[in-house]
Amino acid sequence: MLNIFAKKQNQTSGSLARARLSRQVATRLEANPAVRKAKVDAAQIYYYPGFLSDAECDLLMRLIDANRRPSTLLAPSQDPEFRTSESCDLDRWSPQVQPIDERMANLIGVPPEHGETMQGQRYAPGQQFRPHYDWFSENQEYWAAMKASGGQRTWTAMIYLNEVEEGGATWFPQAGIRVAPKRGMLLAWNNMKPDGAPNPATLHEGSPVVKGTKYIITKWFREFRWIHSPVQTY
């Protein structure tokens, strides 16, 4: 009984801390004149057009092309087409990457050390990432490792590095919003509800590219300092 009570108490404490973070980040973003809030009620989603310059986008696309590998999943899927893109872990301490990495953290208002390694992603025609959550399910086997390495994912920041001839939109089916790639635009969303609990309405999909190639970078922020450690992926 005491263990159950302690577990519930820890969950409540974690939710309250994430709720405070939700308010702080939302207040910061909404005070920024360059940021626009999406007109949806189910999730906190924001846009920042022109966050990166053309030169910065070109640089990041070159880095992704030079280091890309098949994308992976934290949990196994029976669907071989679930995530078919390619990914690239970008060196956060590189003089080319660090200023962008820290600018993203500063925009959100989360300490840079809470951010995971920035990941580049490349989608060729036909490639996709089926509907998924960025927050971690505490019922999955991977949760123990995620909890030890920084806890729950709170905010996601994603930047489109180019425009796509056809397809490749980011779709939030439950929130009711579809975002087409626009070069240099940052899209940020809160993976939690305002009360700090995981938000099912943040279910999102990288829709299949039909024509062209889609490049993005994604940075996930944790509730605590992120500690890089080897994790089994599929």
FENUR-V668722 format. One record per residue. N is the residue number from 1. RES is the residue in one small letter. PHI is phi in whole degrees, -180 to 180 (999 if undefined). OMEGA is omega in degrees with one decimal (* if undefined). Layout:
# FENUR-V668722
n=N res=RES phi=PHI omega=OMEGA
n=N res=RES phi=PHI omega=OMEGA
This chain:
# FENUR-V668722
n=1 res=m phi=999 omega=-180.0
n=2 res=l phi=-64 omega=179.0
n=3 res=n phi=-64 omega=178.5
n=4 res=i phi=-64 omega=179.4
n=5 res=f phi=-62 omega=-179.7
n=6 res=a phi=-63 omega=179.1
n=7 res=k phi=-64 omega=179.3
n=8 res=k phi=-64 omega=179.8
n=9 res=q phi=-64 omega=178.5
n=10 res=n phi=-65 omega=178.7
n=11 res=q phi=-64 omega=179.4
n=12 res=t phi=-64 omega=179.2
n=13 res=s phi=-61 omega=178.5
n=14 res=g phi=-64 omega=179.3
n=15 res=s phi=-64 omega=179.2
n=16 res=l phi=-64 omega=178.7
n=17 res=a phi=-65 omega=178.7
n=18 res=r phi=-69 omega=176.6
n=19 res=a phi=-65 omega=177.1
n=20 res=r phi=-63 omega=179.0
n=21 res=l phi=-64 omega=177.8
n=22 res=s phi=-57 omega=-179.6
n=23 res=r phi=-66 omega=-177.1
n=24 res=q phi=-64 omega=-178.5
n=25 res=v phi=-69 omega=179.5
n=26 res=a phi=-60 omega=178.7
n=27 res=t phi=-62 omega=-179.7
n=28 res=r phi=-65 omega=-178.6
n=29 res=l phi=-65 omega=-176.8
n=30 res=e phi=-72 omega=176.1
n=31 res=a phi=-87 omega=-177.6
n=32 res=n phi=-88 omega=-176.5
n=33 res=p phi=-66 omega=179.6
n=34 res=a phi=-84 omega=-174.7
n=35 res=v phi=-102 omega=176.0
n=36 res=r phi=-118 omega=178.2
n=37 res=k phi=-93 omega=177.7
n=38 res=a phi=-67 omega=-176.5
n=39 res=k phi=-87 omega=176.2
n=40 res=v phi=-134 omega=-178.1
n=41 res=d phi=-100 omega=-170.3
n=42 res=a phi=-78 omega=-178.4
n=43 res=a phi=-152 omega=176.7
n=44 res=q phi=-92 omega=-176.0
n=45 res=i phi=-130 omega=-174.8
n=46 res=y phi=-134 omega=176.5
n=47 res=y phi=-119 omega=170.9
n=48 res=y phi=-136 omega=178.9
n=49 res=p phi=-64 omega=175.4
n=50 res=g phi=69 omega=-179.7
n=51 res=f phi=-65 omega=176.4
n=52 res=l phi=-111 omega=176.4
n=53 res=s phi=-79 omega=176.6
n=54 res=d phi=-60 omega=-179.1
n=55 res=a phi=-64 omega=178.4
n=56 res=e phi=-66 omega=177.6
n=57 res=c phi=-63 omega=179.6
n=58 res=d phi=-62 omega=178.7
n=59 res=l phi=-59 omega=-177.3
n=60 res=l phi=-67 omega=177.0
n=61 res=m phi=-64 omega=177.8
n=62 res=r phi=-65 omega=179.4
n=63 res=l phi=-64 omega=178.9
n=64 res=i phi=-65 omega=-179.6
n=65 res=d phi=-61 omega=-176.6
n=66 res=a phi=-77 omega=-171.0
n=67 res=n phi=-130 omega=-173.0
n=68 res=r phi=-73 omega=179.3
n=69 res=r phi=-147 omega=177.6
n=70 res=p phi=-59 omega=178.3
n=71 res=s phi=-68 omega=-177.3
n=72 res=t phi=-124 omega=178.9
n=73 res=l phi=-127 omega=175.7
n=74 res=l phi=-75 omega=179.9
n=75 res=a phi=-121 omega=-179.1
n=76 res=p phi=-65 omega=178.0
n=77 res=s phi=-127 omega=176.4
n=78 res=q phi=-79 omega=-177.9
n=79 res=d phi=-99 omega=-178.9
n=80 res=p phi=-67 omega=179.6
n=81 res=e phi=-100 omega=-174.7
n=82 res=f phi=-62 omega=177.6
n=83 res=r phi=-136 omega=-171.8
n=84 res=t phi=-117 omega=-179.6
n=85 res=s phi=-75 omega=171.0
n=86 res=e phi=-116 omega=-176.0
n=87 res=s phi=-130 omega=179.5
n=88 res=c phi=-151 omega=174.6
n=89 res=d phi=-84 omega=-175.8
n=90 res=l phi=-93 omega=-177.5
n=91 res=d phi=-70 omega=-175.4
n=92 res=r phi=-65 omega=-179.0
n=93 res=w phi=-94 omega=176.6
n=94 res=s phi=-64 omega=178.8
n=95 res=p phi=-62 omega=177.1
n=96 res=q phi=-82 omega=-172.9
n=97 res=v phi=-96 omega=-172.5
n=98 res=q phi=-55 omega=179.7
n=99 res=p phi=-61 omega=179.0
n=100 res=i phi=-70 omega=179.1
n=101 res=d phi=-57 omega=-176.9
n=102 res=e phi=-73 omega=176.1
n=103 res=r phi=-66 omega=177.6
n=104 res=m phi=-65 omega=179.0
n=105 res=a phi=-64 omega=-179.6
n=106 res=n phi=-66 omega=177.3
n=107 res=l phi=-60 omega=-178.2
n=108 res=i phi=-71 omega=-177.9
n=109 res=g phi=87 omega=178.4
n=110 res=v phi=-113 omega=179.1
n=111 res=p phi=-54 omega=-178.5
n=112 res=p phi=-55 omega=-178.1
n=113 res=e phi=-71 omega=174.2
n=114 res=h phi=-85 omega=-177.4
n=115 res=g phi=-88 omega=172.7
n=116 res=e phi=-71 omega=174.2
n=117 res=t phi=-57 omega=177.4
n=118 res=m phi=-63 omega=-178.8
n=119 res=q phi=-115 omega=172.5
n=120 res=g phi=-92 omega=179.4
n=121 res=q phi=-135 omega=-178.5
n=122 res=r phi=-129 omega=179.5
n=123 res=y phi=-119 omega=172.9
n=124 res=a phi=-85 omega=178.8
n=125 res=p phi=-53 omega=-179.6
n=126 res=g phi=90 omega=-178.5
n=127 res=q phi=-84 omega=-171.2
n=128 res=q phi=-159 omega=169.6
n=129 res=f phi=-139 omega=-174.5
n=130 res=r phi=-63 omega=-175.8
n=131 res=p phi=-53 omega=-176.4
n=132 res=h phi=-156 omega=174.0
n=133 res=y phi=-107 omega=170.6
n=134 res=d phi=-86 omega=178.4
n=135 res=w phi=-72 omega=-176.6
n=136 res=f phi=-92 omega=173.1
n=137 res=s phi=-82 omega=-177.7
n=138 res=e phi=-76 omega=176.8
n=139 res=n phi=-94 omega=-177.8
n=140 res=q phi=-87 omega=-179.2
n=141 res=e phi=-62 omega=-177.1
n=142 res=y phi=-72 omega=-171.4
n=143 res=w phi=-61 omega=-179.1
n=144 res=a phi=-58 omega=179.1
n=145 res=a phi=-68 omega=-180.0
n=146 res=m phi=-69 omega=178.4
n=147 res=k phi=-62 omega=-178.3
n=148 res=a phi=-72 omega=-175.1
n=149 res=s phi=-100 omega=177.5
n=150 res=g phi=141 omega=175.8
n=151 res=g phi=80 omega=-172.0
n=152 res=q phi=-68 omega=170.6
n=153 res=r phi=-77 omega=-178.6
n=154 res=t phi=-101 omega=-178.6
n=155 res=w phi=-109 omega=172.8
n=156 res=t phi=-118 omega=172.2
n=157 res=a phi=-123 omega=-177.3
n=158 res=m phi=-131 omega=-179.7
n=159 res=i phi=-125 omega=174.7
n=160 res=y phi=-83 omega=-176.7
n=161 res=l phi=-96 omega=178.0
n=162 res=n phi=-157 omega=174.6
n=163 res=e phi=-99 omega=-173.2
n=164 res=v phi=-110 omega=-177.7
n=165 res=e phi=-59 omega=179.5
n=166 res=e phi=-156 omega=178.8
n=167 res=g phi=84 omega=175.1
n=168 res=g phi=82 omega=179.5
n=169 res=a phi=-70 omega=170.7
n=170 res=t phi=-95 omega=-172.2
n=171 res=w phi=-117 omega=173.0
n=172 res=f phi=-107 omega=-171.9
n=173 res=p phi=-64 omega=-179.1
n=174 res=q phi=-82 omega=177.4
n=175 res=a phi=-78 omega=176.9
n=176 res=g phi=81 omega=179.8
n=177 res=i phi=-143 omega=178.2
n=178 res=r phi=-128 omega=-175.1
n=179 res=v phi=-116 omega=177.9
n=180 res=a phi=-82 omega=178.5
n=181 res=p phi=-59 omega=176.2
n=182 res=k phi=-136 omega=-173.2
n=183 res=r phi=-51 omega=175.7
n=184 res=g phi=85 omega=-176.3
n=185 res=m phi=-84 omega=174.8
n=186 res=l phi=-97 omega=175.5
n=187 res=l phi=-119 omega=-179.5
n=188 res=a phi=-125 omega=176.0
n=189 res=w phi=-147 omega=177.7
n=190 res=n phi=-88 omega=179.2
n=191 res=n phi=-76 omega=179.4
n=192 res=m phi=-104 omega=167.6
n=193 res=k phi=-76 omega=176.8
n=194 res=p phi=-57 omega=179.4
n=195 res=d phi=-86 omega=176.7
n=196 res=g phi=93 omega=177.8
n=197 res=a phi=-88 omega=177.0
n=198 res=p phi=-55 omega=-174.5
n=199 res=n phi=-104 omega=179.2
n=200 res=p phi=-61 omega=-178.8
n=201 res=a phi=-73 omega=175.5
n=202 res=t phi=-88 omega=171.7
n=203 res=l phi=-51 omega=-177.6
n=204 res=h phi=-147 omega=-174.4
n=205 res=e phi=-137 omega=166.3
n=206 res=g phi=-89 omega=-174.4
n=207 res=s phi=-62 omega=-178.5
n=208 res=p phi=-58 omega=171.5
n=209 res=v phi=-76 omega=179.1
n=210 res=v phi=-99 omega=177.6
n=211 res=k phi=-134 omega=179.1
n=212 res=g phi=94 omega=179.2
n=213 res=t phi=-133 omega=-177.5
n=214 res=k phi=-105 omega=175.6
n=215 res=y phi=-122 omega=174.9
n=216 res=i phi=-141 omega=165.1
n=217 res=i phi=-122 omega=-179.5
n=218 res=t phi=-131 omega=175.2
n=219 res=k phi=-131 omega=179.3
n=220 res=w phi=-105 omega=-179.7
n=221 res=f phi=-112 omega=-179.6
n=222 res=r phi=-98 omega=178.6
n=223 res=e phi=-74 omega=177.7
n=224 res=f phi=-126 omega=177.2
n=225 res=r phi=-57 omega=-178.8
n=226 res=w phi=-81 omega=178.3
n=227 res=i phi=-116 omega=-179.0
n=228 res=h phi=-72 omega=177.2
n=229 res=s phi=-149 omega=179.9
n=230 res=p phi=-61 omega=179.7
n=231 res=v phi=-132 omega=177.5
n=232 res=q phi=-67 omega=176.1
n=233 res=t phi=-125 omega=-175.7
n=234 res=y phi=-128 omega=*
